[in-house]
């Protein structure tokens, strides 16, 4: 099937007519071959992992290949208003991208990670927003959110090839300053361009206290915290921060996707290989070597998607899911917390189904199957694995094996795990979330005018004004 790519200007003209296609959770699109026989077609072989999302029209005359990792099949018509085409889950907040290139964000806003707030008299109105708000950004083609730090959370977007970030900047994760000794505790609710990247960017990804991007030829850049060499810089600056963005020097090949984690970084190459660097205390690099320098993840080829959790990682290879690293909360999906760690990628059985996309939260993991179902496992203290139990009958126990999420109103196109909540983009353009709601991260508005501290293991639809 050949796909014809139209410009974003034409997309605005056509509106939602062709919107709401499948996405892999990283601003990239994902083929919808439900048979498991491989992806249907590619967006653009000239730009690896092209993160710009335009209008796609299907043409069944030819078959493409998936060599660049950026693949899509035409999606259904939008049935929701506004219609969402991408989601990102952060520490205690989430954001969604609308067909018109704007975004909506909700949840915790203590440091401006929602892109809204008043800066006056040196103060900041950082109240939580349990109802989605509009940061007034335009021409957004990708969103990503930091979902590890409970204090220093941030959000980044891609606009016209420029990565822009807002929220916490304690370790320079917004890429705002060339001062490597920076410890900036101020709120930054206004999106600002990342410094130090000399070329047009194709994708941006937020990690814990650092972030990364790739340009249109697949060159990698990272910035922020580097204490465990997650930026691959051998001599970190004061406080371990590296600013502005630095190039990741490797001859392994062009990158298609980045996976900055808590204390390590993973990169998916255009050819389907995987690189990892940084801390490896529990095998989170997917290899036994203790060196933090760049190296391939053992035994994985043909990879189409990656995800980095707190101290575990996952990858999808020809429809099969593999995970490695920390397993204290069963986040590796092995049916138990044994082994406690694994430096070798382990096969994860996701209901016997072909896997299209994976996402890793703080200590839980979720996967999207080719039939649009979602499976989650691992830490479940707030219902972030959506066990299907009612709120009243909720169990706090870890979910040891991939378990299908019940209660979704339609097929999922993307799933995104935050610290203790999870969201899914539903066919037609709606968003559903489950798990913790103590900072409004489920997008339900105020519950009886007070903070909602209850676990919510059943998906609820986000209310977009």
N, C-alpha and C positions, 0 to 999 in steps of 0.2 A: 504494500500500500504506500503510495507516494503522498507526502504531505506538502501542501503549498503554503508558504509562510507569508503573511501579510504584515504591513507596517503597523505600529501602535497607533498611528494617526488614523488609519483605516479602521482599526479596532474600535476606536472611540466613535467613529461614524456608525459602524454596524451595531454598536452597543453590546447587548448580551446574547446576540443571536448564536454565536459560536463559543460562548464562554463556558467556564467551569469544567475544563478538561482535567485529566489525571495529573498529579504531581508527586514528586518523590520526597517532599518534605524539606528540600534544600534549595528551593527556587528553581529546580530542574524538573523537566517533565518525563514521564515514565510510560513506556509502551503498555498497551492493554491486552496483550495476547493471553487470554484466559486459559488457553490450552497448555501453557507452559513450554511451548515450542520455541520461545524466543520473542523478542519485541517485534512490533509491526513495522516501525519506520523511524527515521531520525528527523530531528528538527533541522540541523545545520552542521554538516561535517567540517566546516571551516572554523567553527568556534567551539572548542571542547567544553561541554557542560554549559552551554549558553544559558544564562539565567534570565534573559529577557523573555517575557511571556507575551506573545502576540496572538493574533487570531489564527487558528489552524483550520483548514478545510481539507477534508479527506478526498483522496483520489486513488481508487483501487487498481490503477493500471500497472503499478510496479511495486516491487518489494525493496525496502531499504536495509541498512545494517545499523548496528548499535555501537559502532566503533568509538563514538565520542561520548557516550554516556548520557546524552541529552535526547530523550525519546518521548513521544506522546502519541496518543490516539485522540481523535476528535471526541469531544465530550458532549453531554446532553445540553439541551436548552436550559437557561436559568429559570428557575421557578421561585426563587427567593429574591426579595428586595430589602436591602441591597444584596447583590449577588457576590459572594466571596469566591476567590480563585486560589488562595494560598493562606496557610495559617502558620504561626510560630508560637510556641509555648515557652515562657521564661520561668524565672525563679518562682514568682508569685503573680505573674501577669501573662497575658497572651495578646497577640495581635492578629489581624486578618487583613488581607489585601482585597480590595474591591475591584470590579471590572473596569472602573473608571480611572484606576491608577492611584486612588487615595487609599488610606488604611484606617482601621479602627482598632483601638487598644483598650484593654480593661484589666482591672486588678490593682496590685500594689503600685504606688507611684512615689515612694519615699525619696527617690533621687531623680525623678523626671523620666523614668523608663517608659512612660506612656506617651511622652512627647508633648505633654501639656503641663501647665502650672504657671503661677505668677511669680516673677522675680521682682521684688520691691523692697526697699529698705534693707537689703542684704538678706532677706528672708525668702522662703519658698513654700508655696502652698502645695504640699505633697500628699494630700489626702488620697486615700484609695478611691478607685472609680469602679464600683461593681457593675455599672452600666457602660458599654463601650463608648469611647469618646473619639473625636476626630482631631488628630494632631495638625491638620491643615497642610499636609504634605501632598505634592502632586507628582505625577509621572513616575510612580514607584513601580518597579518591575520585580522586586524581590524583597522579602523581609526575613529577619532572623533574630532570635532572642537568646540571651544568656540564661541558662537554667540550672546553675549549680550553686552559686553564692547566695546565701540567704540575706545578705546585706548589700552587696554591690552588684546589682543587676542592671543590665543594659539592653538596648535594642539597636539594631542596625538595619538600614534599608539601602537599596541600590536605586539610583535615579540618574538616568542618562549616562550610565557608565561610571558614575561617581558614588563610592560608598560613603554614607553619612550615618553617624551614630549619635545616640543620646541616652542619658541616664547616668549611671555611675562611672567615674573616671579615676578611682583611687589608685589604680595601677597603670593608668594610661590606656585602658581598654577602648576608649573612644578615639584614640589616635589624634588627640587634640594638640599635643605639645611636643617640642623637641627636647624638653627637659627630662633627662633620664632619671633624675632624682625626685621626680614628682610623686607626691602623695596628696591627691586632690580629693577632698571629702565633700566638695560642693555638688549640688544638684545641677544637672545639665539637661533641662527639658527641651532645649532647642537643638534640632539636628544640625550637626556640623560635619564638614567633609573630613575624611581621614587624610592625614598628611603623610607624604613620603612615597606614594605610589605614582610613578611617572607616566603610566599608561592607562588606557581605558580598561575598566574592570568588568568582568563577566559574571562574577559572583562573590558574595561576602558571607561569612559565617561567624557568629559570636560563640565563644567558649566560656570558660569560667571567668578568669581575669585577663584573658587575652582574646584576640580575634584574628582572623585570617581572610585573605581574599586571593583570587586568581585573576589575571588579566586575560585579554582576548586571545593570547597565544599560549596560555596555560602556565605562565610563570607565577609562582606562589609568593605571597607577602604575608607577614604576620607582625603584630605589635601588641604591646602591653607587658604582662608579667612573664618573667623568664627565669625564675628561680630554679626550676628543674629542667631548664634548657628546652622548654616547649616551643621556643622560637628558634631553636637551633643556633643560637648566638653563643659562642664559647666564653665570652667575657661580659656577663650581664652588667648593666649600669647599677647605680645606687638604688637600693630597695628592690633590685631584681627587675626593674622596668626598662623596656627598650622602646624608645620613640625617636623619630617617627617610625613608620613601618619599614621593616627590613626585608630584603629579598631572601627567600630560602634557596640556597645554592645547591642544586643537585642536577646531575646529568641523567637521572633515571627516566625522564620523559615529561611531557606536558601534563599538567593536572587538570582534572575535570571537576573535582569537588573537594572541599576541605572539611575536616571534622575536628575542630579544636575542642578538647575536652577539659577536664579539671586541671590536670597537671601534665598532660601530654597532648600530642597533636597527631592526627591521622590524615592522610591525603589519598584520594583515589586518582589514579592516573588514567589518561585517555585510553590507554591500551588495556585497562582492566586490572592492572596491578595495584598494590597498596603499599604506601610508605608509612612509617610511624617513627616518632622521636619524642624525647622527654623522659618523664619518670616511668619506671617499670617495676615498682615495688611489689605489685601483685599480678604482674603479667599483662598490664593494660596496653602494652605495645604489641601484643600478639606474637611475641617471640621470646626466646630464652636469653638473648644477649642482654647484658646489663648496660652496655654503652648507650647513652642518650642520642647518639648521632643517627642520621638517616639510615634506615634499613627496611627491607621488604618484610611484610607480614608473611609468615611461613605458610606455604602450601595453598595460597589463595590466588586464583587467576579468574579472568572473566567476570570481575566484580562490577556490579552496576549501581550499588548504593552502599553507603557506610554511615555509621552513627557512633558517637562517643558519649558514654555516660560518665558518672562520677569517677569510677575507676574500672570501667569495663568498656569494651568496644564490640561492634557487630558489623557484619558485612553480608550482602546478598550476592551470591555467585551462581549464575544460571538458574535462578529461582530457588536456590537452597540457602537457608540462613545459617551463619556461623557466628558464634560469640566467644569472647575470651576475657580474661582478667578476673576481677573480684566476683565472688559468688556467695557472699555472706547472706544475702537476702534472696538467693535463687534467681538472680538477674540473668544468669546464663541459660536458664530454661532447661535444666537437666533432670528435673523431677525431684531434686533434693539440694541441700547446701553442700553436698560432697560431689566433686572436690571443692574445697573452700576457695581456691584460685586455680586458674589455668593460663599458662603462657602460650598454650597451643589452641588455635581456634577449634571449638567444639560444634558439631552439627546440632542444630535445634529443630525439632519436629514441630512444625506449626500446623497442627491439625491435619497433617498429611497433604497440605496444599502448597501450591507454588507461591513463593513470596515475592512481592513487588517492591516493598519499601520497609525499612526498619527505622525506629527511633529509640533513643536511649535517654531515660531521665536520670534523676539522682541515683536511685537504686532500683529502678524498674525499667522494663523494656516492653515495647509493643511492636507489632508487625502488621502490615497490610497484605492480605492475601489477594491473589489475582481475581477472585470472585467478589471483591469489595468488602469482605468480612475483616474484622480487626481482632487480633489476639494480643493479650497482655499477660505479663508474669513478673514476679519479683516482689519488692516491698509494696505493701498494700494497706499501710496504716491509715490512710485517708480515703481508701476506695479507688486509688488511682489506676488499679488494674480492672475496675468495673466487673466485679465478680457476678453481677446480676442479682445479688441479694438486695432485699429492701433495706432502706436506711436503718429501720428498727432492728433488723436481723443481721446486721453487719458483723463480720468477723475481721479482726485486725491481723490475722495470720498471713504470712507471706504466701503468694501464689507460686507453687513450685514448678509448674509446667505451663506452657502456653494455653490460655483459656479464652474461649471466644467471648468477646464483649457482646452483651445482650442489650437490647433496647434502642439500638440505632434506628432512625426512621428511614434509612435508605442505604444504598451502597456507599462505602467510604472511598474517597479519592486520595486522602492523605491523612496520616495520623502523626501527632506531635506530642511528645512527652515532656512535661515540665518537671519541677522539683517534686511536687506531690500532687499534681493534677495532670490530666491528659485531655487533649482535644482532637476532634476529627472533623475534616471537611467532608460534607455529605453531598452526594450527587444532587445537583440542582442549585448549589451555592449556599446552603445553610451550614452552620457550625454547631457541633454538640460537644460538651465537655463533662468531665466527671472527676471525682476526687475531692481535694480540699477546696474550701470556699471562704477561708478565714480572711482573705484579702480581696474578696470579690472576683477571684480568678475564674469562676464559672460563668460570669457575665449575666447574673440573674437580677441585678439591682439589689437594693437593700432588703434584707429579710427581717421583717418586723422592726425596721429602723435600727438594727444592731448588727454586730459582726456575727457571721454564721460560722460557728466552730464545729459543726457536725460533719462527719464523713459523708460523701455522696457517691456510693458505688454504682449508681444508675445514671446513665447519660441524660443530660438536660440540654435543651436548645438554647443557645445564646440569644439574648434579646437585643437586636440592633435597632436603635431609634430610627 
